Amino acid sequence: MTFDYFMPVDCTGETLDEYLEEAWFRDGPMMSRYEMIYFRNHVYSIVPIRVGLDGFKFSKSQRKLIRKNSQYEVKIQPLEITEEKERMYAEHKGRFQSPNSPTSLKNYFLEEGNEESPFETWELQILDGDKIAAISFMDLGKESICSILALFDPDYSKQSLGITTMLLEIEYAQSTNKSFYYPGYVLDEDSVFDYKKRLNNLYFFDWEDYTWQEWENFQPEKSTNAVLRHKLGAVQEIAEELNDTKLDLVQNEAFFYNIWHNTFDVSGIIPSPLFLEWESQWFHQLSINVDFLEDIHEPLYVLSHQQEILEQSYSATAINDALHKFQMRIRNAAIVQQQNLFLLEEYLIQEDIETDITKMFSNGNKLDGFIELAIEGKHLTIYISYILSKRVFLMQASNDLRDITVDSFASARDCAMAIKEWYYRKTLSLVL
Protein backbone atom coordinates (compact mmCIF):
# COMPACT_ATOMS: atom_id res chain seq x y z
CA MET A 1 0.00 0.00 0.00
CA THR A 2 1.16 3.50 -0.78
CA PHE A 3 1.59 6.01 2.04
CA ASP A 4 4.07 8.76 1.14
CA TYR A 5 4.60 12.40 2.03
CA PHE A 6 7.28 15.05 1.88
CA MET A 7 7.70 18.77 2.51
CA PRO A 8 8.61 20.48 -0.79
CA VAL A 9 11.22 23.22 -0.70
CA ASP A 10 10.40 24.58 -4.14
CA CYS A 11 7.53 23.78 -6.47
CA THR A 12 7.50 25.43 -9.89
CA GLY A 13 4.56 25.04 -12.24
CA GLU A 14 6.28 22.25 -14.16
CA THR A 15 7.23 20.46 -10.95
CA LEU A 16 3.65 20.62 -9.66
CA ASP A 17 2.44 19.11 -12.95
CA GLU A 18 4.81 16.18 -12.43
CA TYR A 19 3.66 15.62 -8.84
CA LEU A 20 -0.02 15.70 -9.82
CA GLU A 21 0.63 13.29 -12.69
CA GLU A 22 1.92 10.79 -10.11
CA ALA A 23 -1.15 11.23 -7.84
CA TRP A 24 0.47 13.48 -5.26
CA PHE A 25 -1.87 16.10 -3.82
CA ARG A 26 -1.59 19.02 -1.48
CA ASP A 27 -2.20 18.08 2.17
CA GLY A 28 -1.68 21.25 4.17
CA PRO A 29 1.91 22.42 3.62
CA MET A 30 2.93 18.89 2.51
CA MET A 31 2.61 16.85 -0.65
CA SER A 32 1.06 13.47 0.06
CA ARG A 33 -0.23 10.40 -1.66
CA TYR A 34 -1.87 7.59 0.19
CA GLU A 35 -4.01 4.70 -0.83
CA MET A 36 -6.39 4.43 2.13
CA ILE A 37 -8.04 6.76 4.62
CA TYR A 38 -10.04 6.63 7.86
CA PHE A 39 -12.93 9.03 7.37
CA ARG A 40 -16.00 9.42 9.56
CA ASN A 41 -15.46 6.14 11.42
CA HIS A 42 -14.93 4.12 8.25
CA VAL A 43 -11.96 2.87 6.24
CA TYR A 44 -11.95 3.62 2.50
CA SER A 45 -9.63 3.47 -0.47
CA ILE A 46 -8.58 6.80 -1.93
CA VAL A 47 -9.30 7.24 -5.65
CA PRO A 48 -7.36 10.24 -7.07
CA ILE A 49 -9.19 11.86 -9.97
CA ARG A 50 -8.56 14.47 -12.64
CA VAL A 51 -10.50 16.11 -15.47
CA GLY A 52 -9.16 16.31 -19.01
CA LEU A 53 -9.95 19.86 -20.15
CA ASP A 54 -9.50 19.27 -23.87
CA GLY A 55 -13.09 19.11 -25.12
CA PHE A 56 -14.56 19.34 -21.62
CA LYS A 57 -18.16 20.55 -21.40
CA PHE A 58 -20.40 21.19 -18.43
CA SER A 59 -23.54 19.12 -18.08
CA LYS A 60 -26.96 20.75 -18.31
CA SER A 61 -27.40 20.68 -14.51
CA GLN A 62 -23.92 22.15 -13.95
CA ARG A 63 -24.60 25.05 -16.34
CA LYS A 64 -27.91 25.60 -14.54
CA LEU A 65 -26.11 25.81 -11.17
CA ILE A 66 -23.62 28.37 -12.52
CA ARG A 67 -26.52 30.48 -13.82
CA LYS A 68 -28.35 30.13 -10.50
CA ASN A 69 -25.42 31.75 -8.69
CA SER A 70 -24.54 34.28 -11.39
CA GLN A 71 -25.90 37.15 -9.24
CA TYR A 72 -22.80 36.85 -7.05
CA GLU A 73 -19.50 38.50 -7.90
CA VAL A 74 -16.54 36.21 -8.60
CA LYS A 75 -13.06 37.38 -7.69
CA ILE A 76 -9.87 35.42 -8.47
CA GLN A 77 -6.60 36.55 -6.92
CA PRO A 78 -3.39 35.27 -5.25
CA LEU A 79 -3.79 33.77 -1.79
CA GLU A 80 -4.42 36.31 0.94
CA ILE A 81 -5.09 35.15 4.49
CA THR A 82 -7.45 37.40 6.47
CA GLU A 83 -9.35 37.16 9.76
CA GLU A 84 -12.62 36.60 7.87
CA LYS A 85 -11.17 33.62 6.02
CA GLU A 86 -9.66 32.26 9.23
CA ARG A 87 -13.14 32.34 10.82
CA MET A 88 -14.59 30.49 7.84
CA TYR A 89 -11.86 27.86 8.10
CA ALA A 90 -12.47 27.40 11.84
CA GLU A 91 -16.19 26.87 11.21
CA HIS A 92 -15.42 24.44 8.38
CA LYS A 93 -12.99 22.47 10.54
CA GLY A 94 -15.53 22.23 13.35
CA ARG A 95 -18.35 21.21 11.01
CA PHE A 96 -16.38 18.37 9.48
CA GLN A 97 -14.83 17.30 12.80
CA SER A 98 -11.27 17.19 11.52
CA PRO A 99 -9.05 17.10 14.64
CA ASN A 100 -5.96 16.26 12.57
CA SER A 101 -6.35 19.19 10.18
CA PRO A 102 -4.02 22.19 10.51
CA THR A 103 -5.11 24.46 13.35
CA SER A 104 -5.51 27.53 11.13
CA LEU A 105 -5.79 28.52 7.49
CA LYS A 106 -2.31 30.00 7.68
CA ASN A 107 -0.89 26.72 8.96
CA TYR A 108 -2.75 24.92 6.18
CA PHE A 109 -0.80 26.74 3.50
CA LEU A 110 2.46 27.63 5.23
CA GLU A 111 4.88 25.48 7.17
CA GLU A 112 5.10 26.73 10.74
CA GLY A 113 7.80 29.38 11.04
CA ASN A 114 7.96 29.91 7.28
CA GLU A 115 6.18 32.87 5.72
CA GLU A 116 6.84 31.80 2.12
CA SER A 117 5.13 28.94 0.30
CA PRO A 118 6.79 26.86 -2.42
CA PHE A 119 3.44 26.78 -4.27
CA GLU A 120 1.68 29.40 -6.36
CA THR A 121 -1.68 29.40 -4.59
CA TRP A 122 -4.67 31.44 -5.75
CA GLU A 123 -8.14 31.86 -4.33
CA LEU A 124 -11.56 32.11 -5.94
CA GLN A 125 -14.08 34.16 -3.97
CA ILE A 126 -17.85 34.22 -4.39
CA LEU A 127 -18.96 37.58 -2.99
CA ASP A 128 -22.38 38.69 -1.82
CA GLY A 129 -21.65 42.40 -1.66
CA ASP A 130 -18.72 42.77 0.71
CA LYS A 131 -19.31 39.38 2.31
CA ILE A 132 -17.48 36.21 1.25
CA ALA A 133 -20.22 33.65 0.69
CA ALA A 134 -17.73 30.98 -0.42
CA ILE A 135 -14.05 30.70 -1.21
CA SER A 136 -11.85 28.01 -2.73
CA PHE A 137 -8.09 27.68 -3.00
CA MET A 138 -6.07 26.21 -5.87
CA ASP A 139 -2.44 25.66 -6.80
CA LEU A 140 -1.40 26.68 -10.29
CA GLY A 141 0.85 24.50 -12.40
CA LYS A 142 2.06 25.13 -15.92
CA GLU A 143 -0.43 22.72 -17.52
CA SER A 144 -2.73 22.03 -14.59
CA ILE A 145 -4.70 23.44 -11.69
CA CYS A 146 -5.10 21.57 -8.42
CA SER A 147 -8.10 22.35 -6.22
CA ILE A 148 -7.12 22.27 -2.57
CA LEU A 149 -9.84 23.46 -0.21
CA ALA A 150 -13.29 25.05 -0.38
CA LEU A 151 -15.06 26.96 2.39
CA PHE A 152 -18.58 28.37 2.44
CA ASP A 153 -20.78 30.33 4.79
CA PRO A 154 -23.53 28.00 6.19
CA ASP A 155 -26.10 30.76 5.50
CA TYR A 156 -25.64 29.95 1.79
CA SER A 157 -25.82 26.15 2.08
CA LYS A 158 -28.88 25.92 -0.22
CA GLN A 159 -26.92 27.59 -3.02
CA SER A 160 -24.47 24.68 -3.43
CA LEU A 161 -21.58 27.13 -3.47
CA GLY A 162 -19.01 24.46 -2.70
CA ILE A 163 -19.84 22.74 -6.00
CA THR A 164 -20.12 26.13 -7.73
CA THR A 165 -16.54 27.08 -6.78
CA MET A 166 -15.33 23.80 -8.32
CA LEU A 167 -17.15 24.56 -11.58
CA LEU A 168 -15.79 28.11 -11.63
CA GLU A 169 -12.26 26.77 -11.04
CA ILE A 170 -12.70 24.57 -14.12
CA GLU A 171 -13.87 27.62 -16.10
CA TYR A 172 -10.76 29.47 -14.94
CA ALA A 173 -8.53 26.50 -15.88
CA GLN A 174 -10.06 26.45 -19.36
CA SER A 175 -9.65 30.20 -19.79
CA THR A 176 -5.94 29.92 -18.93
CA ASN A 177 -5.43 27.02 -21.39
CA LYS A 178 -4.64 24.32 -18.83
CA SER A 179 -4.75 20.65 -19.82
CA PHE A 180 -5.90 19.11 -16.54
CA TYR A 181 -7.96 20.02 -13.50
CA TYR A 182 -7.34 18.01 -10.33
CA PRO A 183 -10.29 18.13 -7.89
CA GLY A 184 -8.60 15.88 -5.31
CA TYR A 185 -10.07 12.43 -4.82
CA VAL A 186 -13.21 10.40 -4.31
CA LEU A 187 -13.62 7.20 -2.30
CA ASP A 188 -14.21 3.64 -3.44
CA GLU A 189 -17.58 3.57 -1.66
CA ASP A 190 -20.44 6.07 -1.65
CA SER A 191 -19.42 9.27 0.15
CA VAL A 192 -19.90 13.03 0.43
CA PHE A 193 -17.34 13.43 -2.39
CA ASP A 194 -19.53 11.75 -5.00
CA TYR A 195 -20.53 15.08 -6.58
CA LYS A 196 -17.06 15.08 -8.21
CA LYS A 197 -17.94 11.90 -10.10
CA ARG A 198 -20.48 13.88 -12.16
CA LEU A 199 -17.71 15.78 -13.97
CA ASN A 200 -17.18 14.94 -17.64
CA ASN A 201 -13.83 13.73 -19.07
CA LEU A 202 -13.06 12.22 -15.68
CA TYR A 203 -10.05 9.97 -15.08
CA PHE A 204 -8.94 7.98 -12.02
CA PHE A 205 -5.50 6.92 -10.85
CA ASP A 206 -4.98 3.16 -10.81
CA TRP A 207 -2.81 2.26 -7.81
CA GLU A 208 -1.99 -1.15 -9.26
CA ASP A 209 -0.06 0.09 -12.29
CA TYR A 210 0.25 3.83 -11.47
CA THR A 211 -1.60 5.00 -14.58
CA TRP A 212 -4.59 7.27 -15.25
CA GLN A 213 -7.64 5.47 -16.62
CA GLU A 214 -11.01 6.65 -17.92
CA TRP A 215 -13.59 6.73 -15.12
CA GLU A 216 -15.83 4.28 -16.99
CA ASN A 217 -13.17 1.63 -16.29
CA PHE A 218 -13.20 2.10 -12.53
CA GLN A 219 -14.08 -1.09 -10.67
CA PRO A 220 -14.63 -0.46 -6.94
CA GLU A 221 -14.38 -4.16 -6.16
CA LYS A 222 -10.69 -4.02 -7.14
CA SER A 223 -9.79 -1.29 -4.64
CA THR A 224 -7.44 -2.24 -1.80
CA ASN A 225 -10.24 -1.58 0.67
CA ALA A 226 -12.64 -3.91 -1.16
CA VAL A 227 -10.02 -6.66 -1.58
CA LEU A 228 -9.13 -6.45 2.11
CA ARG A 229 -12.77 -6.72 3.16
CA HIS A 230 -13.34 -9.62 0.76
CA LYS A 231 -10.32 -11.58 1.99
CA LEU A 232 -11.17 -11.01 5.66
CA GLY A 233 -14.82 -11.78 4.96
CA ALA A 234 -13.81 -15.21 3.68
CA VAL A 235 -12.21 -15.99 7.05
CA GLN A 236 -15.28 -14.69 8.89
CA GLU A 237 -17.57 -17.02 6.91
CA ILE A 238 -15.38 -20.07 7.50
CA ALA A 239 -15.00 -19.35 11.23
CA GLU A 240 -18.75 -18.96 11.71
CA GLU A 241 -19.65 -21.97 9.60
CA LEU A 242 -17.07 -24.45 10.93
CA ASN A 243 -16.48 -23.29 14.51
CA ASP A 244 -19.49 -21.11 15.29
CA THR A 245 -17.03 -18.29 16.00
CA LYS A 246 -17.94 -14.67 15.39
CA LEU A 247 -15.01 -12.53 14.28
CA ASP A 248 -15.47 -8.76 14.48
CA LEU A 249 -14.16 -6.56 11.66
CA VAL A 250 -12.16 -3.70 13.19
CA GLN A 251 -11.72 -0.42 11.32
CA ASN A 252 -8.27 0.39 12.62
CA GLU A 253 -8.10 4.17 13.06
CA ALA A 254 -4.78 3.94 14.94
CA PHE A 255 -3.14 2.37 11.87
CA PHE A 256 -3.23 5.69 10.02
CA TYR A 257 -1.39 7.60 12.75
CA ASN A 258 1.26 4.92 13.16
CA ILE A 259 1.96 4.44 9.46
CA TRP A 260 2.81 8.14 9.09
CA HIS A 261 5.04 8.09 12.16
CA ASN A 262 6.48 4.58 11.57
CA THR A 263 5.79 3.53 15.16
CA PHE A 264 4.28 0.05 14.79
CA ASP A 265 7.28 -1.55 16.50
CA VAL A 266 6.71 0.40 19.73
CA SER A 267 2.96 1.07 19.69
CA GLY A 268 1.68 -2.50 19.56
CA ILE A 269 -0.84 -1.42 16.91
CA ILE A 270 -1.74 -4.02 14.28
CA PRO A 271 -0.15 -2.87 10.98
CA SER A 272 -3.31 -3.08 8.90
CA PRO A 273 -6.18 -0.65 8.27
CA LEU A 274 -8.68 -3.50 8.70
CA PHE A 275 -8.41 -6.69 10.73
CA LEU A 276 -10.49 -9.37 12.41
CA GLU A 277 -10.63 -9.77 16.16
CA TRP A 278 -11.81 -12.45 18.56
CA GLU A 279 -11.88 -11.93 22.33
CA SER A 280 -11.91 -14.80 24.80
CA GLN A 281 -13.85 -14.73 28.06
CA TRP A 282 -10.43 -14.30 29.68
CA PHE A 283 -9.88 -11.06 27.69
CA HIS A 284 -7.37 -12.35 25.15
CA GLN A 285 -7.61 -10.58 21.82
CA LEU A 286 -6.53 -12.72 18.89
CA SER A 287 -6.39 -10.85 15.60
CA ILE A 288 -6.16 -11.80 11.94
CA ASN A 289 -4.83 -9.23 9.51
CA VAL A 290 -3.70 -9.34 5.91
CA ASP A 291 -0.15 -8.68 4.76
CA PHE A 292 -0.24 -8.00 1.04
CA LEU A 293 3.50 -8.36 0.57
CA GLU A 294 3.87 -7.93 -3.21
CA ASP A 295 0.61 -9.32 -4.60
CA ILE A 296 -2.69 -7.85 -3.44
CA HIS A 297 -4.56 -10.85 -4.83
CA GLU A 298 -2.50 -13.41 -2.89
CA PRO A 299 -2.39 -11.94 0.61
CA LEU A 300 -0.74 -13.56 3.59
CA TYR A 301 -3.04 -14.03 6.58
CA VAL A 302 -1.37 -13.30 9.93
CA LEU A 303 -2.77 -14.55 13.24
CA SER A 304 -1.33 -12.71 16.23
CA HIS A 305 -1.72 -12.01 19.92
CA GLN A 306 -0.39 -8.67 21.09
CA GLN A 307 2.75 -8.29 18.94
CA GLU A 308 3.48 -12.01 18.81
CA ILE A 309 2.79 -13.71 15.49
CA LEU A 310 1.19 -17.10 16.14
CA GLU A 311 0.61 -18.35 12.60
CA GLN A 312 0.84 -17.24 8.96
CA SER A 313 -0.86 -18.74 5.94
CA TYR A 314 -2.05 -17.91 2.43
CA SER A 315 -5.18 -20.00 3.07
CA ALA A 316 -8.31 -18.66 4.79
CA THR A 317 -9.16 -22.20 5.92
CA ALA A 318 -5.70 -22.82 7.35
CA ILE A 319 -5.64 -19.55 9.28
CA ASN A 320 -9.05 -20.38 10.70
CA ASP A 321 -7.75 -23.79 11.80
CA ALA A 322 -4.86 -22.05 13.56
CA LEU A 323 -7.29 -19.66 15.26
CA HIS A 324 -9.41 -22.58 16.45
CA LYS A 325 -6.30 -24.32 17.79
CA PHE A 326 -5.37 -21.31 19.92
CA GLN A 327 -8.95 -20.90 21.08
CA MET A 328 -8.85 -24.47 22.38
CA ARG A 329 -5.43 -23.87 23.88
CA ILE A 330 -6.68 -20.85 25.82
CA ARG A 331 -9.79 -22.66 27.03
CA ASN A 332 -7.86 -25.76 28.17
CA ALA A 333 -5.14 -23.64 29.76
CA ALA A 334 -7.77 -21.73 31.74
CA ILE A 335 -9.24 -24.97 33.10
CA VAL A 336 -5.83 -26.29 34.24
CA GLN A 337 -4.80 -22.94 35.75
CA GLN A 338 -8.03 -22.61 37.70
CA GLN A 339 -7.79 -26.18 38.99
CA ASN A 340 -4.28 -25.58 40.31
CA LEU A 341 -5.17 -22.23 41.88
CA PHE A 342 -8.20 -23.82 43.60
CA LEU A 343 -5.88 -26.50 44.93
CA LEU A 344 -3.52 -23.80 46.18
CA GLU A 345 -6.45 -22.10 47.87
CA GLU A 346 -7.24 -25.29 49.82
CA TYR A 347 -3.69 -25.35 51.23
CA LEU A 348 -3.92 -21.67 52.13
CA ILE A 349 -7.13 -22.28 54.06
CA GLN A 350 -5.34 -25.02 55.99
CA GLU A 351 -2.66 -22.47 56.89
CA ASP A 352 -5.32 -19.92 58.00
CA ILE A 353 -4.56 -17.61 55.11
CA GLU A 354 -7.74 -15.86 54.03
CA THR A 355 -8.44 -15.89 50.29
CA ASP A 356 -11.20 -14.41 48.23
CA ILE A 357 -12.17 -16.12 44.99
CA THR A 358 -13.32 -12.77 43.61
CA LYS A 359 -9.64 -11.77 43.65
CA MET A 360 -8.94 -14.29 40.89
CA PHE A 361 -8.63 -12.40 37.61
CA SER A 362 -7.34 -12.81 34.08
CA ASN A 363 -4.58 -10.94 32.30
CA GLY A 364 -5.38 -11.21 28.59
CA ASN A 365 -1.93 -9.92 27.66
CA LYS A 366 -0.55 -13.38 28.45
CA LEU A 367 -1.14 -16.68 26.69
CA ASP A 368 0.29 -18.64 29.63
CA GLY A 369 -0.25 -17.99 33.30
CA PHE A 370 -2.97 -15.52 32.46
CA ILE A 371 -5.21 -16.35 35.43
CA GLU A 372 -3.87 -14.84 38.65
CA LEU A 373 -4.91 -15.08 42.27
CA ALA A 374 -4.41 -11.92 44.33
CA ILE A 375 -4.01 -12.24 48.10
CA GLU A 376 -4.01 -9.15 50.29
CA GLY A 377 -1.29 -9.70 52.89
CA LYS A 378 -0.91 -7.60 56.03
CA HIS A 379 1.35 -5.14 54.20
CA LEU A 380 1.83 -6.52 50.69
CA THR A 381 -0.26 -7.85 47.85
CA ILE A 382 0.78 -11.28 46.65
CA TYR A 383 0.02 -12.50 43.10
CA ILE A 384 0.14 -16.15 42.06
CA SER A 385 -0.27 -17.67 38.62
CA TYR A 386 0.16 -21.19 37.31
CA ILE A 387 2.55 -21.41 34.33
CA LEU A 388 1.25 -24.34 32.33
CA SER A 389 4.24 -24.65 29.98
CA LYS A 390 6.60 -25.13 32.94
CA ARG A 391 4.04 -26.63 35.34
CA VAL A 392 5.05 -24.33 38.16
CA PHE A 393 3.41 -21.72 40.37
CA LEU A 394 4.88 -18.25 39.94
CA MET A 395 4.63 -15.92 42.93
CA GLN A 396 5.10 -12.15 42.92
CA ALA A 397 4.77 -9.55 45.67
CA SER A 398 3.92 -5.91 45.37
CA ASN A 399 3.50 -2.74 47.41
CA ASP A 400 2.82 0.83 46.36
CA LEU A 401 6.41 1.33 45.24
CA ARG A 402 7.48 -1.71 43.28
CA ASP A 403 6.90 -5.33 42.24
CA ILE A 404 9.20 -8.27 42.72
CA THR A 405 9.11 -11.85 41.42
CA VAL A 406 9.67 -13.99 44.48
CA ASP A 407 10.10 -17.49 43.14
CA SER A 408 8.49 -20.40 41.34
CA PHE A 409 7.27 -23.58 43.00
CA ALA A 410 6.67 -27.05 41.70
CA SER A 411 3.75 -27.84 44.01
CA ALA A 412 0.74 -26.05 45.43
CA ARG A 413 1.85 -26.94 48.96
CA ASP A 414 5.33 -25.41 48.54
CA CYS A 415 3.74 -22.27 47.09
CA ALA A 416 1.32 -22.08 50.04
CA MET A 417 4.21 -22.25 52.51
CA ALA A 418 6.01 -19.41 50.73
CA ILE A 419 2.83 -17.31 50.71
CA LYS A 420 2.46 -17.89 54.45
CA GLU A 421 5.99 -16.56 54.98
CA TRP A 422 5.37 -13.45 52.86
CA TYR A 423 1.87 -12.81 54.16
CA TYR A 424 3.12 -10.87 57.21
CA ARG A 425 6.15 -9.14 55.64
CA LYS A 426 6.43 -5.35 55.72
CA THR A 427 9.11 -5.08 53.07
CA LEU A 428 9.92 -6.44 49.64
CA SER A 429 13.58 -6.90 50.57
CA LEU A 430 14.81 -10.44 50.02
CA VAL A 431 16.76 -12.14 52.83
CA LEU A 432 19.66 -14.05 51.32
Disulfide bonds with the S-S distance in Angstrom:
none
